[in-house]
Amino acid sequence: MTEFSPSVIIIDDHPLFRRGLIQLLRTIPGFRLLAEAADGHDGLVQTLRLRPDLLLLDLNMKGLSGLDVLRLVKQADLDTRVVMVTVSDAAEDLVAALRAGADGYLLKDMEPEAMVEALNSAAAGRIVVSDALTHLLAVALRQEKRPESAAAAGLTEREQGILAHIAGGLSNKQIARELDIAEGTVKVHVKHLLRKLNFRSRVEAAVWAVEHLRTER
């Protein structure tokens, strides 16, 4: 069995941070840097051409913003996991990125060891959000009207099981393997449970599940 060696592209308009992130990546066994870009347009072109496993994307850039790039990458239906790496700890930026399909949201001032751990987790298919922001996300979601329980949301037993796996950070492919069902079936269940919970991203669902599924047991 060959060891997974995730390919990475970095898009960030700050050359010093980009250089630091590249140096950090070189310390992580197996990670392969495919390309770097200083703006959203060039980065998008490279991402669509090279189809990396992992895209590390700045949020606030001139021209094509990080959110614009994120949406276009997700529309292209690549297998690329997109993690925002930004200075913004604003709840609205965090929620907007996750609802646009980001697979993670990390702050640039994270300790190097924490960043390495988060990038390894992201490459393995898990959702990653800086620890400093998880409470912020929970508060932001709590202010919106949501079902108070899985039963109130009308989730089936299968959907609750899949939601628990999402809360554990598993990707659709990993959930399919765990439950011995097709990945396409998992995608259908995820779509249904997000609609029932009135969420637009699996990260929002994961945060809700951590709070609500635990109290229902």
Backbone as CSV, one residue per row, in Angstrom:
resi,resn,N_x,N_y,N_z,CA_x,CA_y,CA_z,C_x,C_y,C_z
1,MET,0.856,-1.203,0.000,0.000,0.000,0.000,0.891,1.251,0.000
2,THR,0.691,2.115,-1.019,1.531,3.298,-1.112,1.029,4.378,-0.163
3,GLU,1.972,5.133,0.375,1.616,6.184,1.320,1.090,7.394,0.559
4,PHE,0.030,8.000,1.083,-0.584,9.158,0.438,0.346,10.351,0.538
5,SER,0.621,10.990,-0.616,1.474,12.179,-0.641,0.671,13.337,-1.212
6,PRO,-0.006,14.101,-0.364,-0.891,15.161,-0.849,-0.164,16.263,-1.614
7,SER,-0.732,16.636,-2.762,-0.190,17.747,-3.546,-0.886,19.040,-3.110
8,VAL,-0.136,20.133,-3.097,-0.623,21.389,-2.516,-0.354,22.570,-3.444
9,ILE,-1.304,23.490,-3.498,-1.099,24.799,-4.119,-1.406,25.862,-3.078
10,ILE,-0.591,26.916,-3.051,-0.791,28.037,-2.124,-1.143,29.286,-2.931
11,ILE,-2.228,29.958,-2.535,-2.590,31.243,-3.147,-2.649,32.279,-2.038
12,ASP,-1.727,33.230,-2.074,-1.660,34.255,-1.032,-0.892,35.446,-1.579
13,ASP,-1.418,36.655,-1.369,-0.757,37.828,-1.949,0.293,38.460,-1.037
14,HIS,0.618,37.787,0.064,1.682,38.269,0.944,2.913,37.380,0.760
15,PRO,3.943,37.872,0.063,5.099,37.024,-0.256,5.812,36.442,0.961
16,LEU,5.915,37.210,2.037,6.613,36.699,3.227,5.851,35.550,3.864
17,PHE,4.536,35.693,3.979,3.747,34.605,4.557,3.785,33.384,3.646
18,ARG,3.697,33.630,2.338,3.735,32.517,1.384,5.044,31.737,1.521
19,ARG,6.123,32.474,1.647,7.427,31.821,1.789,7.501,31.016,3.086
20,GLY,6.951,31.594,4.165,6.954,30.884,5.442,6.129,29.617,5.391
21,LEU,4.976,29.690,4.714,4.103,28.521,4.600,4.773,27.435,3.762
22,ILE,5.471,27.844,2.726,6.205,26.871,1.890,7.271,26.161,2.714
23,GLN,8.003,26.930,3.516,9.029,26.328,4.380,8.410,25.349,5.368
24,LEU,7.225,25.709,5.893,6.533,24.830,6.833,6.108,23.533,6.141
25,LEU,5.590,23.660,4.919,5.158,22.472,4.170,6.307,21.501,3.948
26,ARG,7.492,22.054,3.748,8.659,21.197,3.493,9.045,20.362,4.702
27,THR,8.523,20.729,5.873,8.830,19.953,7.084,7.828,18.819,7.289
28,ILE,6.746,18.801,6.471,5.708,17.781,6.642,5.966,16.632,5.672
29,PRO,6.275,15.452,6.159,6.586,14.319,5.287,5.462,14.039,4.284
30,GLY,5.842,13.901,3.025,4.888,13.507,1.989,4.223,14.656,1.249
31,PHE,4.172,15.837,1.849,3.501,16.958,1.185,4.320,17.432,-0.021
32,ARG,3.634,17.673,-1.145,4.309,18.096,-2.373,3.715,19.428,-2.846
33,LEU,4.537,20.461,-2.910,4.078,21.760,-3.391,4.076,21.765,-4.915
34,LEU,2.895,21.916,-5.515,2.786,21.946,-6.975,3.035,23.338,-7.531
35,ALA,2.509,24.351,-6.817,2.621,25.720,-7.321,2.257,26.700,-6.223
36,GLU,2.647,27.955,-6.461,2.240,29.057,-5.587,1.784,30.199,-6.474
37,ALA,0.896,31.025,-5.953,0.396,32.155,-6.728,0.184,33.345,-5.818
38,ALA,0.416,34.545,-6.388,0.301,35.774,-5.606,-1.037,36.469,-5.788
39,ASP,-1.904,35.911,-6.635,-3.226,36.512,-6.813,-4.239,35.433,-7.164
40,GLY,-5.506,35.779,-6.988,-6.569,34.802,-7.161,-6.697,34.278,-8.572
41,HIS,-6.546,35.133,-9.572,-6.726,34.701,-10.964,-5.671,33.673,-11.357
42,ASP,-4.399,34.000,-11.113,-3.320,33.066,-11.451,-3.466,31.770,-10.662
43,GLY,-3.824,31.908,-9.392,-3.986,30.725,-8.548,-5.111,29.831,-9.029
44,LEU,-6.212,30.439,-9.474,-7.341,29.657,-9.977,-6.946,28.886,-11.232
45,VAL,-6.235,29.562,-12.152,-5.780,28.908,-13.383,-4.909,27.695,-13.049
46,GLN,-3.988,27.880,-12.112,-3.084,26.781,-11.740,-3.843,25.650,-11.052
47,THR,-4.810,26.012,-10.225,-5.595,24.998,-9.513,-6.413,24.154,-10.486
48,LEU,-7.067,24.798,-11.448,-7.872,24.070,-12.424,-7.003,23.200,-13.330
49,ARG,-5.775,23.635,-13.570,-4.874,22.876,-14.450,-4.214,21.718,-13.725
50,LEU,-3.758,21.961,-12.492,-2.959,20.961,-11.772,-3.787,20.079,-10.837
51,ARG,-4.987,20.530,-10.477,-5.924,19.745,-9.645,-5.249,19.178,-8.387
52,PRO,-4.823,20.051,-7.479,-4.138,19.583,-6.265,-5.081,18.873,-5.303
53,ASP,-4.516,18.105,-4.392,-5.325,17.495,-3.334,-5.780,18.557,-2.333
54,LEU,-4.914,19.561,-2.124,-5.168,20.570,-1.093,-4.826,21.954,-1.626
55,LEU,-5.754,22.900,-1.450,-5.518,24.292,-1.819,-5.544,25.142,-0.560
56,LEU,-4.453,25.858,-0.299,-4.365,26.769,0.847,-4.576,28.177,0.308
57,LEU,-5.651,28.813,0.737,-6.161,30.005,0.063,-6.351,31.172,1.018
58,ASP,-5.729,32.299,0.682,-5.927,33.524,1.457,-7.344,34.040,1.212
59,LEU,-7.911,34.708,2.190,-9.290,35.183,2.071,-9.368,36.537,1.375
60,ASN,-8.611,37.504,1.886,-8.695,38.871,1.379,-7.560,39.164,0.405
61,MET,-7.886,39.196,-0.877,-6.907,39.520,-1.914,-7.535,40.505,-2.890
62,LYS,-6.702,41.345,-3.515,-7.202,42.289,-4.515,-7.603,41.512,-5.767
63,GLY,-8.543,42.072,-6.514,-8.995,41.387,-7.718,-9.929,40.254,-7.351
64,LEU,-9.549,39.046,-7.741,-10.345,37.862,-7.427,-10.083,37.484,-5.970
65,SER,-11.104,37.617,-5.127,-10.921,37.353,-3.698,-10.844,35.859,-3.418
66,GLY,-10.472,35.526,-2.192,-10.427,34.124,-1.795,-11.784,33.454,-1.906
67,LEU,-12.852,34.178,-1.531,-14.205,33.617,-1.637,-14.576,33.351,-3.091
68,ASP,-14.176,34.263,-3.990,-14.444,34.072,-5.417,-13.747,32.813,-5.921
69,VAL,-12.472,32.669,-5.572,-11.703,31.498,-5.990,-12.330,30.223,-5.430
70,LEU,-12.692,30.269,-4.154,-13.315,29.111,-3.495,-14.569,28.669,-4.254
71,ARG,-15.443,29.601,-4.544,-16.697,29.265,-5.239,-16.426,28.662,-6.619
72,LEU,-15.460,29.237,-7.339,-15.159,28.752,-8.689,-14.520,27.364,-8.655
73,VAL,-13.687,27.117,-7.666,-13.075,25.785,-7.523,-14.154,24.753,-7.203
74,LYS,-15.073,25.103,-6.307,-16.143,24.175,-5.940,-17.086,23.924,-7.118
75,GLN,-17.329,24.953,-7.926,-18.182,24.795,-9.107,-17.537,23.874,-10.138
76,ALA,-16.201,23.852,-10.150,-15.467,23.021,-11.109,-15.516,21.543,-10.727
77,ASP,-16.033,21.264,-9.531,-16.226,19.887,-9.077,-14.911,19.099,-9.054
78,LEU,-13.856,19.732,-8.542,-12.581,19.035,-8.346,-12.645,18.260,-7.038
79,ASP,-11.717,17.354,-6.851,-11.604,16.659,-5.564,-10.753,17.462,-4.581
80,THR,-10.334,18.648,-5.008,-9.459,19.501,-4.198,-10.154,19.955,-2.916
81,ARG,-9.469,19.769,-1.793,-9.955,20.302,-0.514,-9.399,21.714,-0.357
82,VAL,-10.278,22.648,-0.009,-9.885,24.061,0.072,-9.903,24.518,1.524
83,VAL,-8.753,24.978,2.002,-8.641,25.489,3.370,-8.256,26.962,3.312
84,MET,-9.095,27.807,3.899,-8.782,29.230,3.981,-7.725,29.437,5.056
85,VAL,-6.715,30.236,4.735,-5.670,30.585,5.710,-5.611,32.111,5.733
86,THR,-6.062,32.710,6.828,-6.330,34.146,6.826,-6.037,34.795,8.179
87,VAL,-6.004,36.121,8.178,-5.860,36.869,9.433,-7.226,37.189,10.029
88,SER,-8.287,37.005,9.248,-9.618,37.432,9.700,-10.242,36.439,10.667
89,ASP,-10.543,36.936,11.870,-11.263,36.115,12.847,-12.701,36.618,13.011
90,ALA,-13.212,37.298,11.966,-14.580,37.815,11.997,-15.561,36.677,11.734
91,ALA,-16.596,36.619,12.540,-17.583,35.542,12.412,-18.211,35.521,11.021
92,GLU,-18.482,36.706,10.451,-19.132,36.734,9.134,-18.234,36.157,8.041
93,ASP,-16.917,36.394,8.148,-15.981,35.827,7.162,-15.903,34.311,7.310
94,LEU,-15.852,33.854,8.542,-15.791,32.420,8.824,-17.026,31.704,8.277
95,VAL,-18.198,32.218,8.614,-19.445,31.584,8.175,-19.584,31.649,6.656
96,ALA,-19.217,32.787,6.052,-19.315,32.931,4.594,-18.428,31.918,3.878
97,ALA,-17.216,31.732,4.380,-16.289,30.782,3.749,-16.800,29.351,3.864
98,LEU,-17.300,28.984,5.039,-17.786,27.623,5.235,-19.031,27.365,4.390
99,ARG,-19.897,28.362,4.284,-21.108,28.193,3.476,-20.793,28.147,1.980
100,ALA,-19.652,28.708,1.595,-19.240,28.650,0.187,-18.545,27.326,-0.132
101,GLY,-18.360,26.492,0.904,-17.808,25.166,0.658,-16.400,24.919,1.152
102,ALA,-15.828,25.867,1.925,-14.474,25.660,2.435,-14.418,24.411,3.321
103,ASP,-13.324,23.691,3.216,-13.123,22.483,4.025,-12.369,22.790,5.317
104,GLY,-12.012,24.056,5.499,-11.326,24.450,6.721,-11.102,25.947,6.746
105,TYR,-10.795,26.462,7.931,-10.583,27.889,8.109,-9.539,28.046,9.215
106,LEU,-8.326,28.448,8.829,-7.219,28.531,9.776,-6.697,29.965,9.850
107,LEU,-6.289,30.359,11.046,-5.734,31.702,11.245,-4.228,31.689,11.004
108,LYS,-3.745,32.748,10.394,-2.324,32.819,10.042,-1.405,32.872,11.262
109,ASP,-1.952,33.298,12.409,-1.088,33.420,13.588,-1.048,32.140,14.430
110,MET,-1.512,31.019,13.868,-1.431,29.740,14.582,0.021,29.366,14.827
111,GLU,0.254,28.647,15.911,1.594,28.112,16.149,1.934,27.120,15.039
112,PRO,3.207,27.070,14.616,3.590,26.165,13.526,3.177,24.714,13.763
113,GLU,3.322,24.243,15.008,2.959,22.853,15.307,1.461,22.621,15.086
114,ALA,0.640,23.604,15.495,-0.807,23.491,15.318,-1.170,23.546,13.841
115,MET,-0.461,24.378,13.079,-0.714,24.481,11.641,-0.382,23.158,10.944
116,VAL,0.738,22.554,11.305,1.135,21.267,10.721,0.077,20.207,11.016
117,GLU,-0.383,20.164,12.254,-1.411,19.185,12.636,-2.696,19.407,11.841
118,ALA,-3.076,20.677,11.684,-4.299,21.004,10.946,-4.171,20.629,9.475
119,LEU,-3.015,20.879,8.871,-2.817,20.565,7.456,-2.811,19.052,7.230
120,ASN,-2.221,18.327,8.147,-2.266,16.859,8.056,-3.704,16.358,8.128
121,SER,-4.480,16.941,9.035,-5.888,16.550,9.181,-6.683,16.893,7.926
122,ALA,-6.430,18.083,7.378,-7.143,18.512,6.169,-6.833,17.588,5.000
123,ALA,-5.563,17.225,4.855,-5.155,16.336,3.763,-5.774,14.952,3.924
124,ALA,-6.043,14.566,5.172,-6.648,13.259,5.449,-8.159,13.276,5.272
125,GLY,-8.704,14.443,4.912,-10.138,14.517,4.633,-10.979,15.076,5.755
126,ARG,-10.345,15.562,6.822,-11.110,16.077,7.956,-11.339,17.584,7.828
127,ILE,-12.395,18.048,8.465,-12.693,19.473,8.523,-11.780,20.103,9.578
128,VAL,-11.178,21.246,9.243,-10.291,21.897,10.203,-10.695,23.358,10.397
129,VAL,-10.853,23.745,11.652,-11.131,25.136,12.014,-10.260,25.460,13.213
130,SER,-9.596,26.610,13.173,-8.740,27.008,14.294,-9.516,26.928,15.601
131,ASP,-8.869,26.386,16.630,-9.523,26.229,17.935,-10.121,27.541,18.430
132,ALA,-9.422,28.640,18.155,-9.873,29.949,18.637,-11.195,30.367,18.011
133,LEU,-11.609,29.690,16.924,-12.800,30.114,16.194,-14.011,29.201,16.380
134,THR,-13.824,28.022,16.941,-14.942,27.075,17.038,-16.069,27.635,17.913
135,HIS,-15.710,28.311,19.006,-16.738,28.912,19.865,-17.460,30.026,19.115
136,LEU,-16.696,30.824,18.359,-17.262,31.926,17.579,-18.282,31.390,16.578
137,LEU,-17.939,30.270,15.930,-18.840,29.665,14.956,-20.095,29.139,15.637
138,ALA,-19.922,28.497,16.773,-21.073,27.953,17.511,-22.035,29.070,17.907
139,VAL,-21.490,30.189,18.379,-22.327,31.332,18.785,-23.061,31.908,17.577
140,ALA,-22.343,32.038,16.453,-22.947,32.602,15.244,-24.105,31.736,14.761
141,LEU,-23.940,30.440,14.835,-24.986,29.525,14.374,-26.155,29.475,15.357
142,ARG,-25.842,29.633,16.654,-26.880,29.570,17.675,-27.855,30.733,17.539
143,GLN,-27.380,31.837,16.977,-28.224,33.013,16.839,-29.250,32.854,15.714
144,GLU,-29.049,31.843,14.872,-29.996,31.590,13.788,-30.948,30.469,14.199
145,LYS,-32.138,30.487,13.655,-33.155,29.502,14.041,-32.797,28.134,13.488
146,ARG,-32.603,27.166,14.375,-32.250,25.807,13.996,-33.078,24.823,14.815
147,PRO,-33.270,23.590,14.333,-33.951,22.566,15.134,-33.192,22.320,16.436
148,GLU,-33.919,22.006,17.491,-33.302,21.795,18.798,-32.821,20.360,18.996
149,SER,-33.213,19.468,18.104,-32.789,18.075,18.221,-32.843,17.408,16.866
150,ALA,-32.184,16.241,16.776,-32.220,15.481,15.525,-33.641,15.047,15.211
151,ALA,-34.399,14.701,16.265,-35.795,14.276,16.072,-36.639,15.434,15.538
152,ALA,-36.412,16.624,16.104,-37.169,17.796,15.657,-36.854,18.134,14.206
153,ALA,-35.633,17.821,13.785,-35.236,18.082,12.398,-35.768,17.009,11.453
154,GLY,-36.254,15.906,12.027,-36.770,14.826,11.204,-35.687,13.972,10.580
155,LEU,-34.508,13.928,11.222,-33.404,13.122,10.681,-33.676,11.635,10.882
156,THR,-33.421,10.849,9.844,-33.555,9.401,9.969,-32.378,8.863,10.778
157,GLU,-32.481,7.610,11.173,-31.380,6.988,11.932,-30.100,6.985,11.110
158,ARG,-30.219,6.697,9.801,-29.042,6.695,8.934,-28.436,8.089,8.843
159,GLU,-29.291,9.122,8.704,-28.790,10.498,8.620,-28.108,10.917,9.910
160,GLN,-28.646,10.491,11.065,-28.005,10.800,12.340,-26.625,10.142,12.429
161,GLY,-26.534,8.914,11.942,-25.244,8.222,11.952,-24.231,8.928,11.076
162,ILE,-24.659,9.353,9.901,-23.760,10.072,8.990,-23.373,11.418,9.582
163,LEU,-24.330,12.095,10.226,-24.041,13.381,10.858,-22.997,13.213,11.963
164,ALA,-23.097,12.135,12.722,-22.107,11.873,13.777,-20.718,11.691,13.175
165,HIS,-20.650,11.027,12.020,-19.353,10.849,11.344,-18.831,12.181,10.813
166,ILE,-19.728,13.031,10.314,-19.318,14.363,9.859,-18.743,15.156,11.026
167,ALA,-19.414,15.052,12.187,-18.931,15.741,13.392,-17.562,15.224,13.805
168,GLY,-17.279,13.970,13.466,-15.967,13.388,13.753,-14.912,13.776,12.744
169,GLY,-15.309,14.573,11.739,-14.347,15.090,10.771,-14.129,14.218,9.555
170,LEU,-14.990,13.218,9.339,-14.778,12.300,8.226,-15.332,12.871,6.914
171,SER,-14.652,12.558,5.819,-15.112,12.949,4.491,-16.169,11.961,4.008
172,ASN,-16.830,12.290,2.910,-17.836,11.379,2.350,-17.229,10.020,2.016
173,LYS,-16.035,10.050,1.456,-15.370,8.801,1.082,-15.089,7.943,2.316
174,GLN,-14.639,8.588,3.392,-14.348,7.851,4.632,-15.628,7.318,5.270
175,ILE,-16.701,8.113,5.225,-17.982,7.665,5.785,-18.502,6.460,5.005
176,ALA,-18.391,6.520,3.681,-18.841,5.407,2.840,-18.094,4.125,3.207
177,ARG,-16.801,4.259,3.450,-15.986,3.099,3.816,-16.407,2.556,5.184
178,GLU,-16.657,3.473,6.128,-17.055,3.066,7.480,-18.397,2.331,7.481
179,LEU,-19.340,2.821,6.679,-20.697,2.278,6.688,-20.922,1.228,5.597
180,ASP,-19.882,1.017,4.777,-19.958,0.031,3.697,-21.113,0.335,2.748
181,ILE,-21.206,1.607,2.345,-22.199,2.016,1.350,-21.486,2.855,0.291
182,ALA,-22.153,3.135,-0.809,-21.550,3.897,-1.902,-21.362,5.360,-1.502
183,GLU,-20.288,5.967,-2.014,-20.030,7.378,-1.715,-21.175,8.251,-2.223
184,GLY,-21.763,7.875,-3.367,-22.899,8.628,-3.902,-24.085,8.612,-2.961
185,THR,-24.282,7.477,-2.276,-25.369,7.366,-1.295,-25.128,8.309,-0.121
186,VAL,-23.878,8.380,0.317,-23.524,9.289,1.413,-23.825,10.729,1.003
187,LYS,-23.457,11.098,-0.226,-23.689,12.465,-0.702,-25.177,12.819,-0.673
188,VAL,-26.018,11.869,-1.055,-27.464,12.103,-1.041,-27.949,12.325,0.390
189,HIS,-27.482,11.479,1.320,-27.873,11.624,2.729,-27.402,12.967,3.297
190,VAL,-26.182,13.365,2.952,-25.639,14.633,3.446,-26.484,15.794,2.927
191,LYS,-26.842,15.732,1.657,-27.680,16.781,1.064,-29.012,16.889,1.799
192,HIS,-29.621,15.743,2.103,-30.914,15.738,2.789,-30.801,16.272,4.216
193,LEU,-29.770,15.841,4.945,-29.674,16.272,6.347,-29.332,17.761,6.449
194,LEU,-28.547,18.274,5.497,-28.252,19.709,5.495,-29.535,20.508,5.257
195,ARG,-30.367,20.005,4.340,-31.633,20.697,4.059,-32.549,20.679,5.289
196,LYS,-32.630,19.534,5.961,-33.491,19.416,7.133,-33.017,20.308,8.283
197,LEU,-31.709,20.454,8.406,-31.149,21.268,9.487,-31.040,22.744,9.100
198,ASN,-31.341,23.047,7.827,-31.242,24.414,7.319,-29.809,24.933,7.367
199,PHE,-28.871,24.069,6.967,-27.464,24.448,6.868,-27.022,24.373,5.414
200,ARG,-25.989,25.142,5.104,-25.469,25.109,3.741,-24.087,24.463,3.664
201,SER,-23.500,24.126,4.807,-22.186,23.488,4.780,-22.101,22.397,5.838
202,ARG,-21.235,21.416,5.589,-21.080,20.316,6.525,-20.384,20.764,7.803
203,VAL,-19.584,21.839,7.738,-18.928,22.330,8.956,-19.962,22.866,9.939
204,GLU,-20.950,23.607,9.419,-22.029,24.102,10.275,-22.761,22.925,10.921
205,ALA,-23.037,21.905,10.110,-23.731,20.721,10.623,-22.891,20.024,11.686
206,ALA,-21.583,19.984,11.469,-20.689,19.327,12.427,-20.708,20.045,13.775
207,VAL,-20.662,21.374,13.742,-20.689,22.154,14.990,-22.017,21.933,15.717
208,TRP,-23.124,21.947,14.967,-24.445,21.703,15.562,-24.496,20.302,16.172
209,ALA,-23.961,19.336,15.455,-24.014,17.944,15.914,-23.232,17.731,17.199
210,VAL,-22.083,18.364,17.300,-21.261,18.213,18.517,-22.060,18.660,19.734
211,GLU,-22.842,19.728,19.594,-23.631,20.237,20.721,-24.896,19.422,20.969
212,HIS,-25.590,19.035,19.894,-26.925,18.444,20.045,-26.959,16.936,20.119
213,LEU,-26.131,16.245,19.344,-26.173,14.782,19.389,-25.675,14.266,20.729
214,ARG,-24.699,14.975,21.297,-24.159,14.547,22.598,-25.225,14.637,23.678
215,THR,-26.032,15.718,23.642,-27.045,15.892,24.699,-28.225,14.937,24.542
216,GLU,-28.370,14.374,23.331,-29.497,13.470,23.118,-29.196,12.042,23.547
217,ARG,-27.924,11.756,23.800,-27.570,10.377,24.175,-27.807,10.125,25.646
